[in-house]
Amino acid sequence: MCLFVRIVLCKIKNKGFVKIKSLSPHNRSGYEAAAQRFCASDLEVDLSGRSFMITGANSGIGKRAALEVSARGGTVHMVCRNESRAEAARQDIVEQKLLPVSSQNVHVHIVDLSNARRVWEFAQSFTQSNSLHVLINNAGCMVNQRELTEDGLEKNFATNTLGTFILTTALIPSLKRVEDPRVVTVSSGGMLTQKLNVDDLQFEKGAFDGTAAYAQNKRQQVILTDRWASQHKEIHFSSMHPGWADTPAVQTSMPAFHAKMQSRLRTEAMGADTVVWLAASAAAREQPSGLFFQDRRAVAAHLPLASSRSSPQEEEKLLAALEEFSLKFKP
């Protein structure tokens, strides 16, 4: 039975967050139960010679993933929005005393994923002088008031969906030139409440709801992962739900939820575990491309009996809209 069967979601009026009445598969105890079936040797890997790009790597799950990858010898490219926080995170990773990490294999790139032109420019420049084996799309935002970027795009959509789409699309040719290329996208269980709405991608109709906008973006990421997998057989694509983890993003975007659930939230390491497993292990590569994962296991991307499935025509319409947006901002 799907891990999400026991979730009951109800919107709390004027609170700006979703209350979860049964979180056992998604909180700390859910991870601890799942971890009993993990194979420890899956992550006993040497990543020397492999290059990993991790967006949103200055804190939370992204930072922990960067640390785990670099600890295993991988070269890490941290793509972050804020330079000072990114440099502090890089230094923190480098200075971990028990890890065989040098500053030479942890690099910082300053890119705001909500800026479509900048994402294109960065990706094109990066591929000219670097190889890439794994892209981890981790960066995201949950802006609770409707806010536009300087390009006039709704910020959640611009960051979570369009930024992810442009970066991945631009890097696919480079990924196809290496051995065992992978793309891992950090989605969210919140997308289980959403059916793709291609008629209002920027949430211009009705009252704006940042939580719903974020969840809709995460549904879009799961659909994109499935579509990319069918289009690019040479690359292994996956999306995943990290569970409910105690990260700076949760603290900032969902303060009431964080305060209520803090003692039961997963650690950042727990949230990052499946990200690293999908990015680095041989066991993950044996899984079919395009699936949605939680706790090192493929799970359903739809709740039982839910009307959240989109038609092929709706998905094609999403891809066409994103392609149109991306070409508009391509240098």
C-alpha positions in Angstrom: 0.0 0.0 0.0 1.2 3.5 -0.8 3.2 5.3 2.0 0.9 8.2 1.7 -2.4 6.5 2.4 -2.6 7.7 5.9 -2.0 11.4 5.2 -5.0 13.6 5.9 -4.5 17.2 4.8 -6.7 20.1 5.8 -6.0 23.8 5.2 -5.9 25.9 8.4 -7.7 29.2 7.7 -5.4 32.2 7.7 -2.4 30.3 8.9 -0.6 29.8 5.6 0.3 26.2 6.2 -1.0 22.7 5.8 -1.7 20.7 8.9 -0.7 17.0 8.7 -2.8 14.8 11.0 -0.8 11.6 10.4 2.8 12.1 9.5 4.4 8.7 10.5 5.8 7.9 7.0 7.2 11.4 6.6 8.6 12.4 10.0 11.6 11.2 12.0 10.1 8.0 13.1 9.1 7.2 9.6 12.7 7.5 8.4 14.0 5.5 11.3 11.6 2.7 10.4 12.5 2.8 6.8 16.2 2.9 7.5 16.1 -0.6 9.0 15.8 -2.0 5.4 18.6 0.2 4.0 21.7 -1.5 2.7 24.7 0.3 4.2 27.0 -0.7 1.4 24.9 1.2 -1.1 26.7 4.4 -0.1 30.1 3.0 0.4 31.2 4.5 -2.9 34.2 6.4 -4.2 33.0 9.4 -6.2 36.4 10.6 -7.2 36.4 11.9 -10.8 32.6 12.5 -10.7 31.2 16.0 -10.8 27.9 17.0 -9.0 26.0 20.2 -9.3 23.7 20.9 -6.4 21.4 23.9 -6.4 20.4 25.5 -3.1 23.5 24.0 -1.5 24.2 26.6 1.1 21.8 25.2 3.7 19.4 22.4 4.6 19.2 19.3 2.5 21.3 20.8 -0.3 24.2 21.6 2.0 24.1 18.1 3.6 24.0 16.5 0.2 27.1 18.5 -0.8 28.9 17.4 2.3 28.0 13.7 1.7 29.1 13.9 -1.9 32.4 15.7 -1.2 33.1 13.3 1.7 33.1 10.5 -0.8 35.6 12.3 -3.1 33.1 13.8 -5.6 33.6 17.3 -7.0 30.8 19.6 -5.9 29.5 22.7 -7.6 27.3 24.6 -5.2 24.8 26.8 -7.0 23.5 29.4 -4.6 21.8 32.7 -4.6 23.6 34.5 -1.8 27.4 34.7 -2.0 28.2 35.2 1.7 26.0 32.3 2.8 27.4 30.1 0.0 31.0 30.8 1.0 30.2 30.2 4.6 28.7 26.9 3.7 31.6 25.9 1.5 34.0 26.7 4.3 32.0 24.7 6.7 32.1 21.7 4.4 35.8 22.0 3.8 36.6 22.3 7.5 34.7 19.2 8.6 37.6 17.5 10.5 36.6 13.9 9.8 36.1 14.3 6.1 38.7 13.9 3.4 37.7 17.1 1.8 39.8 19.8 0.2 38.7 23.3 -1.0 39.7 22.2 -4.5 36.7 20.0 -5.0 34.0 22.3 -3.6 33.1 25.2 -5.8 30.6 28.0 -5.5 28.6 29.6 -8.3 26.2 32.5 -7.6 23.0 32.1 -9.5 19.4 33.2 -8.7 17.2 30.5 -10.2 14.3 32.9 -10.5 16.3 34.9 -13.1 15.8 32.9 -16.3 18.4 34.8 -18.3 21.0 34.3 -15.6 20.3 30.6 -15.4 20.8 30.2 -19.2 24.0 32.2 -19.1 25.4 30.2 -16.2 24.6 26.8 -17.7 26.1 27.8 -21.1 29.3 29.1 -19.4 29.6 26.1 -17.1 29.5 23.6 -19.9 32.3 25.3 -21.7 34.8 24.5 -19.0 33.4 21.8 -16.8 32.1 18.3 -17.1 29.0 17.2 -15.2 27.9 13.7 -14.1 25.0 14.5 -11.8 22.6 17.4 -11.4 20.7 17.7 -8.2 17.8 20.2 -8.5 17.3 21.0 -4.8 16.8 24.8 -4.7 13.3 26.0 -4.2 11.2 28.7 -2.5 7.8 29.1 -0.9 6.7 32.7 -1.2 3.5 33.2 0.6 2.5 36.5 -1.0 2.3 36.8 -4.8 5.6 38.4 -5.8 6.9 39.0 -9.3 10.5 38.8 -10.4 12.2 41.6 -12.4 11.1 39.7 -15.5 7.4 39.8 -14.4 7.2 36.1 -13.5 5.5 34.8 -10.3 8.5 34.0 -8.1 7.5 30.5 -7.0 6.9 29.4 -10.6 10.1 31.2 -11.8 12.3 29.5 -9.2 10.8 26.1 -8.7 9.5 25.2 -12.2 11.0 27.5 -14.9 14.5 27.7 -13.3 14.6 24.0 -12.8 13.4 23.4 -16.4 16.0 25.8 -18.0 18.9 24.5 -15.9 18.2 20.9 -16.6 17.4 21.5 -20.3 20.6 23.5 -20.8 22.8 20.8 -19.1 21.3 17.7 -20.8 23.8 17.9 -23.7 26.7 18.0 -21.3 25.3 15.1 -19.2 25.0 13.0 -22.3 28.8 13.2 -22.8 29.7 11.4 -19.6 29.3 7.9 -18.1 26.3 7.2 -15.8 24.7 10.7 -15.9 21.9 11.4 -13.5 19.4 14.1 -12.6 17.8 14.1 -9.2 15.0 16.6 -8.4 13.9 17.3 -4.8 10.2 17.5 -4.9 7.7 17.3 -2.0 4.9 15.2 -0.7 2.8 18.3 -0.9 2.4 17.7 -4.6 0.2 14.7 -3.9 -2.7 17.2 -3.2 -2.3 18.8 -6.6 -3.5 18.0 -10.1 -1.6 19.8 -12.9 -3.2 23.2 -13.7 -1.8 24.3 -17.0 -4.3 27.1 -17.3 -2.9 29.2 -14.4 0.8 28.5 -14.2 1.6 31.8 -12.5 -1.4 31.8 -10.1 -3.1 34.9 -11.5 -6.7 33.7 -10.9 -8.4 33.9 -7.6 -6.8 34.4 -4.2 -3.1 33.6 -4.1 -2.0 30.7 -1.8 1.7 30.2 -1.5 1.4 26.7 -0.1 -0.7 25.6 -3.0 1.6 27.3 -5.5 4.6 25.5 -4.1 2.7 22.2 -4.2 1.7 22.8 -7.8 5.3 23.5 -8.7 6.4 20.3 -7.1 3.8 18.4 -9.1 5.2 20.0 -12.2 8.7 18.8 -11.3 7.5 15.2 -11.0 5.8 15.4 -14.4 8.9 16.9 -15.9 11.1 14.1 -14.4 8.8 11.5 -16.0 8.8 13.3 -19.4 12.6 13.8 -19.4 13.1 10.2 -18.6 11.1 9.2 -21.7 12.9 11.7 -23.9 16.5 11.2 -22.8 17.2 7.5 -22.3 20.9 8.0 -21.8 20.3 9.9 -18.5 18.8 8.5 -15.3 16.1 10.8 -14.0 14.4 10.6 -10.6 12.4 12.8 -8.3 11.9 12.4 -4.5 10.2 13.4 -1.3 12.7 14.0 1.5 10.1 13.7 4.2 9.4 16.6 6.6 12.8 17.8 7.6 14.0 20.5 10.0 15.6 22.9 7.6 15.9 26.7 7.4 13.4 26.8 4.6 10.7 25.1 6.6 11.5 27.3 9.6 11.1 30.4 7.4 8.2 29.5 5.1 6.1 27.4 7.5 6.9 28.7 11.0 3.7 27.5 12.6 4.1 24.0 11.2 7.7 24.0 12.3 6.9 25.0 15.8 4.2 22.4 16.1 6.2 19.5 14.6 9.8 20.4 15.5 10.5 17.5 17.8 9.2 15.0 15.2 10.9 16.5 12.1 13.7 14.7 10.3 17.3 15.9 10.5 18.8 17.4 7.4 20.9 14.3 7.1 17.8 12.1 7.0 16.2 14.4 4.4 19.3 14.3 2.2 19.8 10.5 2.5 17.7 9.5 -0.5 19.1 12.4 -2.6 22.6 11.1 -2.1 21.5 7.5 -2.6 19.8 8.4 -6.0 22.8 10.5 -7.0 25.6 8.1 -6.0 24.6 4.5 -5.5 24.7 1.7 -8.0 21.5 0.4 -6.5 19.6 3.5 -7.5 20.9 3.3 -11.1 19.3 -0.1 -11.4 15.8 1.5 -10.8 13.8 2.5 -13.9 14.3 6.2 -14.9 11.6 8.7 -14.1 10.2 7.4 -10.8 9.3 9.2 -7.6 11.1 8.1 -4.4 10.9 8.3 -0.7 13.4 6.6 1.7 15.3 4.8 -1.0 12.1 3.2 -2.5 10.0 4.1 -5.5 6.5 5.2 -4.3 3.3 6.2 -6.0 3.1 9.8 -7.3 -0.6 9.9 -6.7 -2.8 9.2 -3.6 -5.2 6.2 -4.0 -8.5 7.3 -5.5 -7.2 10.9 -5.9 -8.1 12.7 -9.1 -4.6 14.2 -9.5 -3.5 12.5 -12.7 -3.1 14.7 -15.7 -3.7 13.8 -19.3 -0.9 13.5 -21.9 -2.4 16.6 -23.6 -2.1 18.6 -20.4 1.5 17.5 -19.9 2.3 18.4 -23.4 0.8 21.8 -22.8 3.0 22.3 -19.8 6.1 21.4 -21.7 5.2 23.7 -24.6 4.6 26.6 -22.2 7.9 26.1 -20.4 9.7 25.8 -23.7 8.1 29.1 -24.8 9.2 30.8 -21.6 12.7 29.4 -21.7 13.3 30.5 -25.3 12.0 34.0 -24.5 14.9 34.4 -22.0 17.6 32.4 -23.8 20.6 34.6 -24.7 
